[in-house]
Amino acid sequence: MKTILILAVFSLMLTDINAQDYKGDKLNLTLEDSSKPGLLAITWGIGDINIQSYEGKQVQIDIKTIADANEANDPTISMSGMKKTLSSSNELQIENKSNAISIKNFKIKSTINLTIKIPKEFSIKIKTLGKGSITIKGVSGLVEVSSFEGDVKLDEISGSVSASNTRGNLTVNFTKLESANPTAISTLKGNIDIGLPSNTKTTIRLKASRGDIKSDFPLNSVTNTKPFKTAEWLSSSINGGGGELTLTSFIGSITVRKK
């Protein structure tokens, strides 16, 4: 197990991690068994998160920090072979163990942007505590997202999704909707936009308390593609029905597009 504690930006001090794994603000992590699916779990303070799959076997992490005026220009980084707990809200922790990578950032005074490349067979769990956008592209595992504030875009997704957003829009484009596990997508204040392949079989439930609903797929008696309103739950089978897809927006519209 490798644990990294980072304070704000990065000056470098290495112990127990190979120097070739860490270059500037970039970190390459090797999975314990690259033939098996991995898990990426992120808890994030303020900043954007961008995750994309690629053909490689390592997890590539790129960290960009925008420090506030009250912080030092050259904060330190320390690395240890032993797991440590976060001792202040200004620390960032990265842990690599048994094909599971955990990244935690509780920083609330500076913006830290995170860019990650992962193998395609990966599940992702993200929880944000502050403002920042989330972009995920090209993964086939389970995707779980809980966003506090900022737009969320999930593209080329072939697994099941559990995503919620307190303030911001939520867009998901599926290459395939996983039927074995239910998918649930919700916003408190923001629009939902879902893209599904035309042959998708799903049982869909929708509710937009204060917004319009528009669907390229027939929804029960609603066969046109014009927006309509309903404050009640609307359930319908698409292409004969299948895995459950639930879409909920309290203040915002819901659009279901046929790809």
SETI-56222 format. One record per residue: chain; residue number from 1; x, y, z of N, C-alpha, C, O in turn; residue in three letters. Coordinates in steps of 0.2 Angstrom, whole numbers, plus 5000, padded with zeros to 4 digits. Example, Ala and Ser with C-alpha at 12.3 -4.5 7.8 and 13.67 -1.06 7.14 Angstrom:
% residues 2
- c_k_npx_npy_npz_capx_capy_capz_cpx_cpy_cpz_opx_opy_opz_r
- A_1_5066_4972_5039_5062_4978_5039_5066_4984_5039_5071_4983_5042_ALA;
- A_2_5064_4989_5035_5068_4995_5036_5064_5000_5039_5067_5006_5040_SER;
***
This chain:
% residues 259
- c_k_npx_npy_npz_capx_capy_capz_cpx_cpy_cpz_opx_opy_opz_r
- A_1_5004_4994_5000_5000_5000_5000_5004_5006_5000_5009_5007_5004_MET;
- A_2_5002_5011_4996_5006_5017_4996_5001_5023_4997_4996_5024_4994_LYS;
- A_3_5003_5027_5002_4999_5033_5004_5003_5039_5003_5009_5039_5005_THR;
- A_4_5000_5044_5000_5003_5050_4999_5000_5056_5002_4994_5057_5001_ILE;
- A_5_5003_5060_5006_5000_5066_5009_5003_5072_5005_5009_5073_5005_LEU;
- A_6_4998_5076_5002_5001_5082_4999_4998_5088_5002_4992_5089_5003_ILE;
- A_7_5002_5093_5003_4999_5100_5005_5000_5105_5000_5005_5107_4997_LEU;
- A_8_4994_5107_4998_4993_5112_4992_4996_5110_4986_4995_5105_4983_ALA;
- A_9_5001_5114_4983_5004_5112_4977_5009_5107_4978_5008_5102_4981_VAL;
- A_10_5015_5108_4975_5020_5102_4976_5027_5104_4976_5030_5106_4970_PHE;
- A_11_5031_5104_4981_5038_5103_4981_5039_5096_4983_5035_5093_4987_SER;
- A_12_5045_5093_4981_5045_5085_4981_5050_5083_4986_5056_5085_4986_LEU;
- A_13_5048_5078_4990_5052_5074_4994_5049_5067_4994_5044_5065_4996_MET;
- A_14_5053_5062_4992_5051_5055_4991_5054_5050_4996_5060_5050_4998_LEU;
- A_15_5049_5046_4999_5051_5041_5003_5046_5035_5001_5040_5036_5002_THR;
- A_16_5049_5029_5000_5045_5023_4999_5041_5023_4993_5036_5019_4992_ASP;
- A_17_5042_5028_4988_5038_5027_4982_5044_5028_4976_5048_5033_4977_ILE;
- A_18_5043_5025_4971_5048_5025_4966_5048_5032_4962_5043_5035_4961_ASN;
- A_19_5054_5035_4961_5055_5042_4959_5052_5042_4952_5049_5047_4950_ALA;
- A_20_5052_5036_4948_5050_5036_4941_5042_5037_4941_5039_5038_4936_GLN;
- A_21_5039_5035_4947_5032_5035_4947_5029_5042_4948_5023_5043_4946_ASP;
- A_22_5033_5047_4950_5031_5053_4952_5035_5058_4948_5041_5059_4949_TYR;
- A_23_5032_5062_4944_5036_5067_4940_5032_5074_4940_5027_5075_4937_LYS;
- A_24_5035_5079_4944_5032_5085_4945_5025_5084_4948_5025_5082_4954_GLY;
- A_25_5020_5086_4945_5013_5085_4948_5009_5080_4945_5003_5079_4945_ASP;
- A_26_5013_5075_4942_5010_5069_4939_5012_5063_4942_5018_5062_4945_LYS;
- A_27_5007_5058_4943_5009_5052_4947_5006_5046_4943_5000_5046_4941_LEU;
- A_28_5010_5041_4941_5008_5035_4938_5008_5029_4943_5013_5027_4946_ASN;
- A_29_5002_5026_4944_5001_5020_4949_5000_5014_4945_4996_5014_4940_LEU;
- A_30_5003_5009_4947_5002_5002_4944_4997_4998_4949_4998_4998_4955_THR;
- A_31_4992_4995_4945_4988_4991_4949_4991_4984_4951_4996_4982_4948_LEU;
- A_32_4988_4981_4957_4991_4975_4959_4990_4969_4954_4994_4965_4953_GLU;
- A_33_4984_4969_4951_4983_4964_4946_4979_4968_4940_4973_4969_4940_ASP;
- A_34_4983_4970_4935_4980_4974_4929_4975_4970_4925_4971_4972_4921_SER;
- A_35_4975_4963_4926_4970_4959_4922_4963_4959_4925_4958_4957_4922_SER;
- A_36_4962_4962_4931_4956_4962_4934_4953_4970_4934_4957_4974_4934_LYS;
- A_37_4947_4971_4935_4944_4978_4935_4946_4981_4941_4948_4978_4946_PRO;
- A_38_4947_4988_4941_4949_4992_4946_4943_4996_4949_4938_4997_4946_GLY;
- A_39_4945_5000_4955_4940_5004_4958_4944_5011_4959_4949_5011_4962_LEU;
- A_40_4941_5016_4957_4943_5023_4959_4938_5027_4963_4933_5028_4961_LEU;
- A_41_4940_5028_4969_4936_5032_4974_4939_5039_4976_4945_5039_4978_ALA;
- A_42_4935_5044_4975_4937_5051_4975_4932_5055_4980_4926_5054_4979_ILE;
- A_43_4935_5058_4985_4932_5063_4989_4935_5069_4988_4941_5070_4989_THR;
- A_44_4932_5074_4985_4935_5080_4983_4932_5087_4986_4926_5087_4987_TRP;
- A_45_4937_5092_4987_4935_5098_4990_4932_5103_4985_4926_5102_4983_GLY;
- A_46_4936_5107_4982_4935_5112_4977_4939_5111_4971_4945_5110_4971_ILE;
- A_47_4936_5110_4965_4940_5109_4959_4937_5105_4954_4932_5101_4956_GLY;
- A_48_4939_5105_4948_4936_5100_4943_4939_5094_4943_4945_5093_4944_ASP;
- A_49_4935_5089_4941_4938_5082_4940_4936_5079_4933_4931_5080_4931_ILE;
- A_50_4942_5077_4930_4941_5075_4923_4944_5068_4923_4950_5067_4924_ASN;
- A_51_4940_5063_4921_4942_5056_4921_4941_5053_4914_4935_5053_4911_ILE;
- A_52_4946_5050_4911_4945_5047_4904_4948_5040_4904_4954_5039_4906_GLN;
- A_53_4945_5035_4900_4948_5029_4900_4953_5029_4894_4953_5033_4889_SER;
- A_54_4958_5024_4894_4963_5024_4889_4965_5016_4888_4963_5012_4892_TYR;
- A_55_4970_5015_4883_4972_5008_4882_4977_5005_4887_4979_5000_4887_GLU;
- A_56_4980_5010_4891_4985_5008_4895_4983_5004_4901_4977_5003_4902_GLY;
- A_57_4988_5002_4906_4986_4998_4912_4987_5002_4918_4985_4999_4923_LYS;
- A_58_4991_5007_4918_4992_5011_4924_4986_5016_4925_4983_5018_4920_GLN;
- A_59_4986_5019_4931_4982_5025_4932_4986_5031_4932_4991_5031_4937_VAL;
- A_60_4985_5036_4928_4989_5042_4927_4985_5047_4931_4979_5049_4929_GLN;
- A_61_4988_5051_4935_4985_5056_4939_4989_5062_4938_4995_5063_4939_ILE;
- A_62_4985_5068_4936_4988_5074_4935_4985_5079_4940_4978_5080_4939_ASP;
- A_63_4988_5083_4944_4985_5087_4949_4988_5094_4948_4994_5096_4948_ILE;
- A_64_4983_5099_4947_4984_5106_4946_4981_5110_4952_4975_5109_4953_LYS;
- A_65_4985_5113_4955_4983_5117_4961_4983_5125_4960_4988_5127_4957_THR;
- A_66_4977_5128_4961_4977_5135_4961_4977_5138_4968_4971_5138_4971_ILE;
- A_67_4983_5140_4971_4983_5142_4978_4980_5148_4979_4980_5153_4975_ALA;
- A_68_4977_5150_4985_4975_5156_4987_4980_5161_4989_4986_5158_4990_ASP;
- A_69_4979_5167_4990_4984_5172_4991_4987_5171_4998_4993_5174_5000_ALA;
- A_70_4984_5168_5003_4986_5167_5010_4991_5161_5010_4994_5160_5016_ASN;
- A_71_4992_5157_5005_4996_5151_5006_5003_5152_5003_5004_5156_4999_GLU;
- A_72_5007_5148_5006_5014_5149_5004_5015_5146_4996_5011_5142_4994_ALA;
- A_73_5020_5149_4993_5021_5147_4986_5024_5141_4985_5023_5137_4980_ASN;
- A_74_5028_5138_4990_5031_5132_4989_5029_5127_4995_5034_5126_4999_ASP;
- A_75_5023_5125_4996_5022_5120_5001_5025_5113_5000_5028_5112_4994_PRO;
- A_76_5025_5109_5005_5029_5103_5004_5024_5097_5003_5018_5097_5004_THR;
- A_77_5027_5092_5000_5024_5085_4999_5028_5080_5003_5034_5080_5003_ILE;
- A_78_5025_5076_5007_5028_5070_5010_5025_5064_5008_5019_5063_5007_SER;
- A_79_5029_5059_5008_5026_5052_5006_5028_5047_5011_5034_5047_5014_MET;
- A_80_5024_5042_5013_5026_5037_5018_5023_5030_5016_5018_5030_5012_SER;
- A_81_5026_5025_5018_5024_5018_5016_5018_5016_5021_5016_5011_5020_GLY;
- A_82_5017_5020_5026_5012_5018_5031_5006_5023_5030_5006_5029_5028_MET;
- A_83_5000_5020_5031_4994_5024_5030_4993_5029_5036_4995_5028_5041_LYS;
- A_84_4991_5035_5034_4990_5040_5039_4983_5043_5038_4980_5043_5033_LYS;
- A_85_4981_5046_5043_4975_5049_5043_4976_5057_5042_4981_5060_5043_THR;
- A_86_4971_5060_5039_4972_5067_5037_4972_5071_5044_4967_5071_5048_LEU;
- A_87_4977_5075_5044_4977_5079_5051_4975_5086_5050_4974_5090_5055_SER;
- A_88_4973_5088_5044_4970_5095_5043_4966_5095_5037_4966_5090_5033_SER;
- A_89_4962_5100_5036_4958_5101_5030_4962_5103_5024_4959_5104_5018_SER;
- A_90_4968_5104_5024_4972_5106_5019_4976_5100_5016_4981_5102_5011_ASN;
- A_91_4975_5094_5017_4979_5089_5015_4975_5085_5010_4969_5084_5009_GLU;
- A_92_4979_5082_5005_4976_5077_5000_4980_5070_5001_4986_5070_5002_LEU;
- A_93_4976_5065_5001_4978_5059_5002_4977_5054_4996_4971_5054_4993_GLN;
- A_94_4982_5050_4994_4981_5046_4988_4984_5039_4991_4989_5038_4994_ILE;
- A_95_4979_5034_4990_4981_5027_4992_4980_5022_4987_4975_5022_4983_GLU;
- A_96_4984_5017_4986_4984_5012_4981_4985_5005_4984_4990_5004_4987_ASN;
- A_97_4979_5001_4984_4979_4995_4987_4974_4990_4984_4968_4992_4983_LYS;
- A_98_4977_4984_4982_4972_4979_4979_4968_4981_4974_4962_4980_4974_SER;
- A_99_4970_4985_4969_4967_4987_4963_4962_4993_4965_4957_4994_4960_ASN;
- A_100_4962_4995_4971_4958_5001_4973_4962_5007_4974_4966_5007_4978_ALA;
- A_101_4960_5012_4971_4964_5019_4972_4959_5024_4975_4954_5025_4972_ILE;
- A_102_4961_5026_4981_4957_5031_4984_4961_5038_4984_4967_5038_4985_SER;
- A_103_4957_5043_4982_4960_5050_4982_4955_5054_4987_4949_5055_4985_ILE;
- A_104_4958_5058_4992_4954_5062_4996_4957_5069_4996_4963_5070_4998_LYS;
- A_105_4953_5074_4995_4955_5081_4996_4950_5085_4999_4944_5086_4997_ASN;
- A_106_4951_5087_5006_4946_5090_5009_4948_5098_5009_4945_5102_5014_PHE;
- A_107_4952_5100_5005_4954_5107_5004_4948_5111_5002_4945_5110_4998_LYS;
- A_108_4947_5117_5006_4941_5121_5005_4944_5128_5003_4939_5133_5002_ILE;
- A_109_4950_5130_5003_4952_5137_5002_4956_5138_4995_4956_5143_4993_LYS;
- A_110_4957_5132_4992_4960_5133_4986_4957_5128_4981_4954_5123_4983_SER;
- A_111_4958_5129_4974_4955_5125_4969_4960_5120_4967_4966_5122_4965_THR;
- A_112_4959_5114_4967_4963_5109_4965_4960_5105_4959_4955_5101_4960_ILE;
- A_113_4962_5105_4953_4959_5102_4947_4963_5095_4946_4969_5094_4947_ASN;
- A_114_4959_5090_4945_4961_5083_4945_4960_5080_4938_4954_5080_4936_LEU;
- A_115_4965_5078_4934_4964_5074_4928_4967_5067_4929_4973_5066_4931_THR;
- A_116_4963_5062_4927_4965_5055_4928_4963_5051_4921_4958_5052_4918_ILE;
- A_117_4968_5047_4920_4967_5042_4914_4967_5035_4918_4972_5033_4922_LYS;
- A_118_4962_5031_4916_4961_5024_4919_4960_5019_4914_4958_5021_4908_ILE;
- A_119_4961_5013_4915_4959_5007_4910_4952_5007_4910_4948_5010_4914_PRO;
- A_120_4949_5005_4904_4942_5005_4903_4938_5001_4908_4932_5003_4910_LYS;
- A_121_4941_4995_4911_4937_4991_4915_4938_4994_4922_4942_4991_4926_GLU;
- A_122_4934_4999_4924_4935_5002_4930_4928_5005_4933_4924_5007_4929_PHE;
- A_123_4927_5004_4940_4922_5007_4943_4924_5013_4946_4930_5014_4948_SER;
- A_124_4919_5018_4947_4921_5025_4949_4916_5027_4955_4910_5026_4954_ILE;
- A_125_4919_5030_4960_4914_5033_4965_4917_5040_4967_4923_5040_4969_LYS;
- A_126_4913_5045_4966_4915_5052_4967_4910_5055_4972_4904_5055_4971_ILE;
- A_127_4913_5059_4977_4909_5063_4981_4912_5070_4981_4918_5070_4983_LYS;
- A_128_4909_5075_4979_4912_5082_4980_4909_5086_4985_4903_5085_4987_THR;
- A_129_4913_5090_4989_4911_5094_4995_4910_5101_4993_4907_5105_4997_LEU;
- A_130_4913_5103_4987_4912_5110_4985_4911_5111_4978_4908_5106_4975_GLY;
- A_131_4912_5117_4975_4911_5118_4968_4916_5115_4964_4922_5115_4965_LYS;
- A_132_4914_5112_4958_4918_5110_4953_4914_5105_4948_4910_5102_4950_GLY;
- A_133_4916_5105_4942_4913_5101_4937_4916_5094_4937_4922_5093_4940_SER;
- A_134_4912_5089_4935_4914_5082_4934_4913_5079_4927_4908_5080_4925_ILE;
- A_135_4918_5077_4924_4918_5074_4917_4921_5067_4918_4927_5066_4920_THR;
- A_136_4917_5062_4915_4919_5055_4915_4918_5052_4908_4912_5053_4905_ILE;
- A_137_4923_5049_4905_4922_5047_4898_4925_5040_4897_4930_5038_4899_LYS;
- A_138_4921_5035_4894_4923_5029_4891_4924_5023_4896_4929_5019_4895_GLY;
- A_139_4920_5023_4902_4921_5018_4907_4915_5013_4906_4910_5015_4904_VAL;
- A_140_4917_5007_4908_4912_5001_4908_4910_4999_4915_4905_4994_4915_SER;
- A_141_4912_5001_4920_4910_4999_4927_4905_5003_4930_4902_5007_4926_GLY;
- A_142_4903_5001_4936_4898_5005_4940_4901_5012_4941_4907_5013_4943_LEU;
- A_143_4897_5017_4940_4898_5024_4941_4894_5027_4946_4888_5027_4945_VAL;
- A_144_4897_5030_4952_4893_5033_4957_4895_5040_4958_4901_5041_4959_GLU;
- A_145_4891_5045_4957_4893_5052_4958_4888_5055_4962_4882_5055_4962_VAL;
- A_146_4891_5059_4967_4887_5063_4972_4890_5070_4971_4896_5071_4974_SER;
- A_147_4887_5075_4968_4890_5082_4966_4887_5087_4971_4881_5087_4971_SER;
- A_148_4891_5091_4974_4888_5096_4978_4886_5102_4973_4880_5105_4974_PHE;
- A_149_4890_5105_4969_4889_5110_4965_4893_5110_4959_4900_5110_4959_GLU;
- A_150_4890_5110_4953_4894_5110_4946_4891_5105_4942_4888_5100_4944_GLY;
- A_151_4892_5106_4935_4889_5102_4930_4893_5095_4930_4899_5095_4931_ASP;
- A_152_4889_5090_4929_4892_5083_4928_4890_5080_4921_4884_5081_4919_VAL;
- A_153_4895_5078_4918_4894_5075_4911_4898_5068_4911_4904_5067_4912_LYS;
- A_154_4894_5063_4910_4896_5056_4909_4895_5054_4902_4889_5054_4899_LEU;
- A_155_4900_5052_4898_4900_5051_4891_4903_5044_4889_4908_5042_4893_ASP;
- A_156_4900_5041_4884_4902_5034_4882_4902_5029_4888_4907_5026_4890_GLU;
- A_157_4896_5029_4892_4896_5025_4898_4892_5018_4896_4887_5018_4892_ILE;
- A_158_4895_5012_4898_4892_5006_4896_4890_5002_4903_4889_4996_4902_SER;
- A_159_4890_5005_4909_4889_5002_4915_4883_5005_4918_4879_5009_4915_GLY;
- A_160_4881_5003_4924_4875_5007_4927_4878_5013_4931_4884_5014_4932_SER;
- A_161_4873_5018_4932_4875_5024_4935_4870_5026_4941_4864_5025_4940_VAL;
- A_162_4873_5028_4946_4870_5031_4952_4873_5038_4952_4878_5039_4955_SER;
- A_163_4869_5043_4950_4872_5050_4950_4867_5055_4953_4861_5055_4951_ALA;
- A_164_4869_5060_4957_4865_5065_4960_4869_5071_4960_4875_5071_4961_SER;
- A_165_4865_5077_4959_4868_5084_4959_4864_5088_4963_4858_5089_4961_ASN;
- A_166_4867_5092_4967_4863_5097_4971_4862_5103_4967_4856_5106_4967_THR;
- A_167_4867_5106_4964_4866_5112_4960_4871_5111_4954_4877_5111_4954_ARG;
- A_168_4867_5110_4948_4871_5109_4942_4867_5104_4937_4863_5100_4940_GLY;
- A_169_4869_5104_4931_4866_5100_4926_4869_5093_4926_4875_5093_4928_ASN;
- A_170_4865_5088_4924_4868_5081_4924_4867_5078_4917_4861_5077_4915_LEU;
- A_171_4872_5077_4913_4871_5074_4907_4875_5067_4906_4880_5066_4909_THR;
- A_172_4871_5062_4904_4874_5055_4903_4872_5053_4896_4867_5053_4894_VAL;
- A_173_4878_5050_4893_4877_5047_4886_4879_5040_4887_4885_5039_4888_ASN;
- A_174_4874_5035_4886_4876_5028_4886_4877_5025_4880_4874_5027_4875_PHE;
- A_175_4882_5021_4879_4883_5017_4874_4879_5010_4875_4877_5007_4870_THR;
- A_176_4878_5009_4881_4874_5003_4883_4872_5004_4890_4876_5006_4894_LYS;
- A_177_4865_5003_4891_4862_5003_4898_4863_4996_4901_4860_4992_4899_LEU;
- A_178_4866_4996_4907_4867_4990_4911_4860_4988_4913_4857_4992_4917_GLU;
- A_179_4858_4981_4912_4851_4979_4914_4851_4976_4920_4846_4975_4924_SER;
- A_180_4857_4973_4922_4858_4969_4929_4857_4973_4935_4854_4971_4940_ALA;
- A_181_4859_4980_4934_4859_4984_4940_4854_4990_4938_4855_4993_4933_ASN;
- A_182_4850_4993_4943_4846_4999_4941_4851_5005_4940_4856_5006_4944_PRO;
- A_183_4848_5010_4936_4852_5016_4936_4847_5022_4938_4841_5022_4937_THR;
- A_184_4850_5026_4942_4846_5032_4945_4850_5038_4945_4856_5039_4947_ALA;
- A_185_4846_5043_4942_4850_5050_4941_4845_5055_4943_4839_5055_4942_ILE;
- A_186_4848_5060_4948_4843_5065_4951_4847_5071_4951_4853_5072_4952_SER;
- A_187_4843_5077_4951_4846_5084_4952_4841_5087_4957_4835_5086_4957_THR;
- A_188_4844_5091_4961_4839_5096_4965_4838_5102_4962_4832_5104_4961_LEU;
- A_189_4843_5105_4959_4842_5111_4955_4847_5111_4949_4852_5113_4949_LYS;
- A_190_4844_5108_4943_4848_5107_4937_4844_5103_4932_4840_5099_4934_GLY;
- A_191_4846_5103_4926_4843_5099_4921_4846_5092_4920_4852_5091_4922_ASN;
- A_192_4842_5087_4918_4845_5081_4916_4844_5079_4909_4839_5080_4906_ILE;
- A_193_4849_5077_4906_4849_5075_4899_4852_5068_4898_4858_5067_4899_ASP;
- A_194_4848_5064_4895_4851_5057_4895_4850_5055_4887_4845_5056_4884_ILE;
- A_195_4856_5052_4885_4856_5049_4878_4856_5041_4879_4861_5038_4882_GLY;
- A_196_4852_5038_4875_4851_5031_4875_4851_5028_4868_4848_5031_4863_LEU;
- A_197_4855_5022_4867_4854_5019_4860_4847_5017_4858_4843_5016_4863_PRO;
- A_198_4845_5018_4852_4838_5017_4850_4835_5010_4852_4829_5009_4853_SER;
- A_199_4840_5005_4853_4837_4998_4854_4837_4997_4862_4837_4991_4864_ASN;
- A_200_4838_5002_4866_4838_5001_4873_4832_4998_4876_4826_5001_4874_THR;
- A_201_4832_4993_4880_4826_4990_4883_4827_4992_4891_4831_4990_4894_LYS;
- A_202_4822_4996_4893_4822_4998_4900_4815_5000_4902_4811_5002_4898_THR;
- A_203_4814_5000_4909_4808_5002_4912_4810_5009_4915_4814_5009_4920_THR;
- A_204_4807_5014_4913_4809_5021_4915_4804_5024_4919_4798_5023_4918_ILE;
- A_205_4806_5027_4924_4802_5031_4929_4805_5038_4929_4811_5039_4930_ARG;
- A_206_4800_5043_4928_4803_5050_4928_4798_5055_4932_4792_5053_4933_LEU;
- A_207_4801_5060_4935_4798_5065_4938_4801_5071_4938_4807_5072_4941_LYS;
- A_208_4798_5077_4936_4801_5083_4936_4796_5088_4939_4791_5090_4936_ALA;
- A_209_4797_5089_4946_4792_5093_4950_4791_5100_4947_4786_5102_4947_SER;
- A_210_4797_5103_4945_4796_5110_4942_4800_5111_4936_4804_5115_4935_ARG;
- A_211_4798_5107_4931_4801_5107_4925_4798_5103_4919_4793_5100_4921_GLY;
- A_212_4800_5103_4913_4797_5100_4908_4800_5093_4907_4806_5092_4909_ASP;
- A_213_4797_5088_4904_4799_5082_4902_4799_5081_4894_4794_5083_4891_ILE;
- A_214_4804_5079_4891_4804_5078_4884_4808_5072_4882_4813_5070_4885_LYS;
- A_215_4805_5067_4878_4808_5061_4876_4807_5059_4869_4802_5060_4866_SER;
- A_216_4812_5057_4866_4812_5054_4859_4809_5047_4859_4807_5045_4854_ASP;
- A_217_4808_5044_4865_4805_5038_4865_4798_5039_4867_4796_5043_4871_PHE;
- A_218_4793_5035_4865_4786_5035_4867_4786_5034_4875_4789_5029_4877_PRO;
- A_219_4782_5038_4878_4781_5036_4886_4773_5036_4887_4770_5040_4887_LEU;
- A_220_4771_5029_4887_4764_5028_4888_4760_5031_4882_4761_5030_4877_ASN;
- A_221_4755_5035_4884_4751_5039_4879_4754_5045_4876_4752_5048_4872_SER;
- A_222_4760_5047_4879_4763_5053_4876_4768_5051_4871_4774_5048_4872_VAL;
- A_223_4766_5052_4864_4770_5049_4859_4773_5054_4855_4777_5053_4850_THR;
- A_224_4772_5061_4856_4776_5066_4853_4782_5068_4856_4783_5066_4862_ASN;
- A_225_4786_5072_4853_4792_5074_4856_4792_5081_4859_4798_5084_4861_THR;
- A_226_4786_5084_4860_4786_5090_4862_4786_5090_4870_4784_5085_4873_LYS;
- A_227_4789_5095_4873_4790_5095_4881_4783_5095_4884_4778_5098_4881_PRO;
- A_228_4782_5092_4889_4776_5092_4893_4778_5092_4901_4783_5091_4903_PHE;
- A_229_4773_5094_4905_4774_5094_4912_4770_5089_4916_4764_5087_4914_LYS;
- A_230_4773_5087_4921_4769_5082_4926_4773_5082_4932_4779_5082_4932_THR;
- A_231_4769_5083_4938_4772_5083_4944_4772_5077_4947_4774_5076_4953_ALA;
- A_232_4769_5072_4944_4768_5065_4946_4773_5060_4943_4776_5062_4938_GLU;
- A_233_4774_5055_4946_4779_5050_4943_4776_5047_4937_4770_5046_4936_TRP;
- A_234_4780_5046_4932_4778_5044_4925_4782_5037_4924_4788_5038_4924_LEU;
- A_235_4779_5032_4923_4782_5026_4922_4780_5023_4915_4775_5024_4912_SER;
- A_236_4785_5020_4911_4784_5018_4905_4789_5012_4903_4795_5012_4906_SER;
- A_237_4788_5008_4898_4792_5003_4896_4795_5005_4889_4791_5007_4885_SER;
- A_238_4801_5005_4888_4804_5006_4882_4807_5000_4878_4811_4996_4881_ILE;
- A_239_4805_4999_4872_4806_4993_4868_4805_4986_4872_4809_4982_4872_ASN;
- A_240_4799_4986_4876_4797_4980_4879_4799_4980_4887_4797_4975_4890_GLY;
- A_241_4803_4985_4889_4805_4985_4896_4812_4981_4897_4814_4977_4893_GLY;
- A_242_4815_4983_4903_4821_4980_4905_4823_4982_4911_4819_4983_4916_GLY;
- A_243_4830_4984_4912_4832_4986_4918_4829_4993_4920_4827_4997_4916_GLY;
- A_244_4829_4994_4926_4826_5001_4929_4830_5007_4928_4836_5007_4930_GLU;
- A_245_4827_5012_4925_4830_5019_4924_4826_5024_4928_4820_5025_4925_LEU;
- A_246_4828_5027_4933_4824_5032_4936_4828_5039_4936_4834_5040_4937_THR;
- A_247_4824_5044_4933_4826_5051_4932_4822_5055_4936_4816_5055_4936_LEU;
- A_248_4825_5059_4941_4821_5064_4945_4824_5071_4945_4831_5071_4947_THR;
- A_249_4820_5076_4944_4823_5083_4945_4818_5087_4949_4812_5087_4947_SER;
- A_250_4820_5090_4954_4815_5095_4958_4814_5101_4954_4809_5103_4953_PHE;
- A_251_4820_5105_4953_4819_5111_4949_4824_5110_4943_4830_5111_4943_ILE;
- A_252_4821_5109_4937_4824_5107_4931_4820_5103_4927_4816_5099_4929_GLY;
- A_253_4823_5102_4920_4819_5098_4915_4823_5092_4914_4829_5091_4916_SER;
- A_254_4819_5087_4911_4822_5080_4910_4821_5079_4902_4816_5080_4899_ILE;
- A_255_4827_5077_4899_4827_5076_4892_4830_5069_4891_4835_5067_4893_THR;
- A_256_4826_5065_4887_4828_5058_4885_4829_5058_4878_4824_5058_4874_VAL;
- A_257_4835_5057_4876_4836_5057_4868_4838_5050_4866_4841_5046_4869_ARG;
- A_258_4836_5049_4859_4837_5043_4856_4844_5044_4852_4844_5048_4847_LYS;
- A_259_4849_5040_4853_4855_5041_4849_4855_5036_4843_4860_5036_4839_LYS;
***
